[in-house]
Amino acid sequence: MPGLKLVLFRALAASSAVFFLASATAAPEEPMLLVAKRSFEDPVYGATILLAKPVQGGGHVGFIVNRPTKMSLAQLFPEHEASKKVADPLFLGGTVDMNLVFALVETHGSRKDGTIRIAPDLFLAYETKAVDRIIESESDHARFFLGMVVWRPGQLDDELDRGLWYVDEPEAKLVLRRKTDGLWEELLLRLEARANTI
């Protein structure tokens, strides 16, 4: 079990995450995969792929899926034995709640462990106990993030109207692909070709 320091670290920003993610569970709209267009020149979001989920009130939450950091769970939690066994790096999920660890895990069917369905076959853990369980027993089909993306009501709609993103359907295998080098370019070429045939 994690030490007190681990629990406190992950609980620091939980209040805002819980608010946004609880709203996501009640939103009827479907999740989407956002792929930044070439014209979207931004130091954080340029050349990114995001998994986005609508929340009540017209906002959205999401995670960047192709920004691995140089940090690992073992470096972040050196006293947590299960974290030392996770070889994959932590990913930068977004700029909100960057001191909170989130987990996306692939699961077919349903779960009853404090996670929420964020896309087909993808569940999100944001509570400490749920994240710990995934680190300890499901890390081989999960990804761990620092931070998330939050769009205010109407903000993502405005970005879409400005033509900053391609929109595609999220697939668990793609979202959790281990090697993300070249993934943005791969999706971009596919979506550009699709747009040019419409």
KOLKE-585480 format. One record per residue (C-alpha): residue number from 1; residue in one letter; chain; y, x, z. Coordinates in nm, 2 decimals, always signed. Each point is the difference from the previous one (the first is absolute). Layout:
KOLKE-585480
   num   residuo   cadena       yy       xx       zz
   NUM         A        A        Y        X        Z
...
end
This chain:
KOLKE-585480
   num   residuo   cadena       yy       xx       zz
     1         M        A    +0.00    +0.00    +0.00
     2         P        A    +0.35    +0.12    -0.07
     3         G        A    +0.21    +0.15    +0.28
     4         L        A    +0.31    -0.17    +0.14
     5         K        A    +0.23    +0.21    -0.22
     6         L        A    -0.17    -0.13    -0.32
     7         V        A    +0.03    -0.36    +0.12
     8         L        A    +0.37    +0.04    +0.09
     9         F        A    +0.08    +0.18    -0.33
    10         R        A    -0.14    -0.28    -0.21
    11         A        A    +0.15    -0.27    +0.21
    12         L        A    +0.36    +0.12    -0.03
    13         A        A    +0.10    -0.20    -0.31
    14         A        A    -0.27    -0.26    +0.02
    15         S        A    +0.24    -0.29    +0.06
    16         S        A    +0.16    +0.00    -0.35
    17         A        A    -0.33    +0.06    -0.17
    18         V        A    -0.16    -0.29    +0.18
    19         F        A    +0.29    -0.23    -0.09
    20         F        A    -0.02    +0.08    -0.38
    21         L        A    -0.38    +0.02    -0.02
    22         A        A    -0.05    -0.33    +0.20
    23         S        A    +0.23    -0.16    -0.26
    24         A        A    -0.22    +0.14    -0.28
    25         T        A    -0.31    -0.18    +0.13
    26         A        A    +0.17    -0.34    -0.05
    27         A        A    +0.15    +0.07    -0.34
    28         P        A    -0.19    -0.19    -0.28
    29         E        A    +0.11    +0.22    -0.29
    30         E        A    -0.23    +0.26    -0.14
    31         P        A    +0.03    +0.38    +0.06
    32         M        A    +0.10    +0.22    -0.29
    33         L        A    -0.02    +0.36    -0.11
    34         L        A    +0.34    +0.15    -0.09
    35         V        A    +0.02    +0.30    -0.23
    36         A        A    +0.34    +0.16    -0.02
    37         K        A    +0.14    +0.02    -0.36
    38         R        A    +0.13    +0.32    -0.14
    39         S        A    +0.35    -0.12    +0.04
    40         F        A    -0.03    -0.04    +0.37
    41         E        A    +0.14    +0.33    +0.12
    42         D        A    -0.01    +0.00    +0.37
    43         P        A    -0.09    +0.29    +0.24
    44         V        A    -0.25    -0.22    +0.20
    45         Y        A    -0.11    -0.27    -0.24
    46         G        A    +0.02    +0.17    -0.34
    47         A        A    -0.35    +0.06    -0.15
    48         T        A    -0.17    -0.21    +0.27
    49         I        A    -0.27    -0.27    +0.01
    50         L        A    +0.04    -0.26    +0.28
    51         L        A    -0.22    -0.27    +0.13
    52         A        A    +0.23    -0.29    +0.09
    53         K        A    -0.06    -0.33    +0.19
    54         P        A    +0.25    -0.29    +0.02
    55         V        A    +0.10    -0.12    +0.35
    56         Q        A    +0.15    -0.32    +0.11
    57         G        A    +0.37    -0.04    -0.08
    58         G        A    -0.01    +0.18    -0.33
    59         G        A    -0.04    +0.36    +0.12
    60         H        A    -0.28    +0.24    -0.08
    61         V        A    -0.19    +0.28    +0.18
    62         G        A    -0.20    +0.27    -0.16
    63         F        A    -0.13    +0.36    -0.01
    64         I        A    +0.04    +0.29    -0.24
    65         V        A    -0.35    +0.09    -0.10
    66         N        A    +0.06    +0.33    -0.19
    67         R        A    +0.21    +0.21    +0.24
    68         P        A    -0.24    +0.23    +0.20
    69         T        A    +0.17    +0.20    +0.27
    70         K        A    -0.10    +0.35    +0.13
    71         M        A    -0.09    -0.16    +0.33
    72         S        A    -0.34    -0.11    +0.12
    73         L        A    -0.12    -0.23    +0.28
    74         A        A    -0.14    +0.31    +0.17
    75         Q        A    +0.35    +0.16    +0.01
    76         L        A    +0.16    -0.32    +0.12
    77         F        A    -0.26    -0.07    +0.27
    78         P        A    -0.16    +0.34    +0.09
    79         E        A    -0.18    -0.15    +0.30
    80         H        A    -0.16    -0.29    -0.18
    81         E        A    -0.35    +0.12    -0.11
    82         A        A    -0.05    -0.27    -0.27
    83         S        A    +0.33    +0.10    -0.17
    84         K        A    -0.12    +0.36    -0.04
    85         K        A    -0.28    -0.13    -0.23
    86         V        A    +0.24    -0.17    -0.25
    87         A        A    +0.05    +0.25    -0.28
    88         D        A    +0.25    -0.20    -0.21
    89         P        A    +0.37    +0.05    +0.07
    90         L        A    +0.23    -0.27    +0.14
    91         F        A    +0.20    -0.18    -0.27
    92         L        A    +0.37    -0.08    +0.01
    93         G        A    -0.02    -0.38    +0.00
    94         G        A    +0.38    -0.05    +0.01
    95         T        A    +0.31    +0.07    +0.20
    96         V        A    -0.03    -0.28    +0.26
    97         D        A    -0.19    +0.07    +0.32
    98         M        A    -0.09    +0.36    -0.11
    99         N        A    -0.12    +0.08    +0.36
   100         L        A    -0.27    -0.27    -0.03
   101         V        A    -0.34    +0.05    -0.16
   102         F        A    -0.14    -0.28    -0.22
   103         A        A    -0.34    -0.02    -0.16
   104         L        A    -0.11    -0.17    -0.32
   105         V        A    -0.37    -0.06    -0.01
   106         E        A    -0.23    -0.14    -0.27
   107         T        A    -0.21    -0.28    +0.11
   108         H        A    -0.19    -0.27    -0.19
   109         G        A    +0.01    -0.33    +0.17
   110         S        A    +0.20    -0.06    +0.32
   111         R        A    +0.08    +0.18    +0.32
   112         K        A    +0.07    -0.11    +0.36
   113         D        A    +0.14    +0.32    +0.15
   114         G        A    +0.37    -0.04    +0.00
   115         T        A    +0.05    +0.11    -0.36
   116         I        A    +0.16    -0.22    -0.27
   117         R        A    -0.09    -0.05    -0.36
   118         I        A    +0.27    +0.16    -0.21
   119         A        A    -0.18    -0.02    -0.34
   120         P        A    -0.35    -0.08    -0.13
   121         D        A    -0.25    +0.21    +0.19
   122         L        A    +0.29    +0.19    +0.18
   123         F        A    +0.08    -0.05    +0.36
   124         L        A    +0.29    +0.15    +0.20
   125         A        A    -0.02    +0.12    +0.36
   126         Y        A    +0.32    +0.06    +0.19
   127         E        A    -0.11    -0.05    +0.36
   128         T        A    -0.12    +0.31    +0.18
   129         K        A    -0.35    -0.12    +0.08
   130         A        A    -0.07    -0.12    -0.35
   131         V        A    +0.13    +0.33    -0.15
   132         D        A    -0.21    +0.20    +0.24
   133         R        A    -0.32    -0.20    -0.09
   134         I        A    +0.07    +0.08    -0.37
   135         I        A    +0.06    +0.37    +0.07
   136         E        A    -0.33    +0.01    +0.20
   137         S        A    -0.23    -0.19    -0.22
   138         E        A    +0.15    -0.09    -0.34
   139         S        A    +0.21    +0.29    -0.11
   140         D        A    -0.21    +0.07    -0.31
   141         H        A    +0.14    -0.32    -0.16
   142         A        A    +0.34    +0.00    +0.15
   143         R        A    +0.34    +0.16    -0.04
   144         F        A    +0.25    +0.07    +0.28
   145         F        A    +0.38    -0.02    -0.04
   146         L        A    +0.31    +0.10    +0.19
   147         G        A    +0.26    -0.28    -0.04
   148         M        A    +0.03    -0.29    -0.24
   149         V        A    +0.24    -0.16    -0.24
   150         V        A    +0.20    -0.31    +0.09
   151         W        A    +0.20    -0.20    -0.25
   152         R        A    +0.26    -0.25    +0.13
   153         P        A    -0.02    -0.35    -0.15
   154         G        A    +0.08    +0.01    -0.37
   155         Q        A    +0.02    +0.38    -0.01
   156         L        A    -0.32    +0.06    -0.19
   157         D        A    +0.08    -0.29    -0.23
   158         D        A    +0.32    +0.17    -0.08
   159         E        A    -0.18    +0.33    -0.07
   160         L        A    -0.24    -0.18    -0.23
   161         D        A    +0.30    -0.17    -0.18
   162         R        A    +0.15    +0.35    -0.05
   163         G        A    -0.32    +0.12    -0.16
   164         L        A    -0.09    +0.27    +0.25
   165         W        A    -0.37    -0.09    +0.04
   166         Y        A    -0.30    -0.09    -0.21
   167         V        A    -0.21    -0.26    +0.18
   168         D        A    -0.38    +0.00    +0.00
   169         E        A    -0.29    -0.14    +0.20
   170         P        A    -0.11    +0.22    +0.29
   171         E        A    -0.36    +0.13    +0.00
   172         A        A    -0.14    +0.15    +0.32
   173         K        A    -0.17    +0.29    -0.19
   174         L        A    +0.32    +0.10    -0.16
   175         V        A    +0.22    -0.04    +0.31
   176         L        A    -0.24    +0.22    +0.20
   177         R        A    -0.08    +0.26    -0.27
   178         R        A    -0.04    +0.33    +0.17
   179         K        A    +0.18    +0.21    -0.26
   180         T        A    +0.34    -0.14    -0.08
   181         D        A    +0.12    +0.29    -0.22
   182         G        A    +0.08    -0.15    -0.34
   183         L        A    -0.07    -0.36    +0.12
   184         W        A    +0.36    -0.11    -0.06
   185         E        A    +0.00    +0.14    -0.35
   186         E        A    -0.33    -0.17    -0.07
   187         L        A    +0.12    -0.34    +0.11
   188         L        A    +0.34    +0.04    -0.16
   189         L        A    -0.16    +0.07    -0.35
   190         R        A    -0.23    -0.30    +0.04
   191         L        A    +0.28    -0.24    +0.10
   192         E        A    +0.24    +0.13    -0.26
   193         A        A    -0.26    -0.06    -0.27
   194         R        A    -0.06    -0.35    +0.13
   195         A        A    +0.37    -0.07    +0.01
   196         N        A    +0.04    +0.12    -0.36
   197         T        A    -0.27    -0.24    -0.12
   198         I        A    +0.16    -0.31    +0.15
end
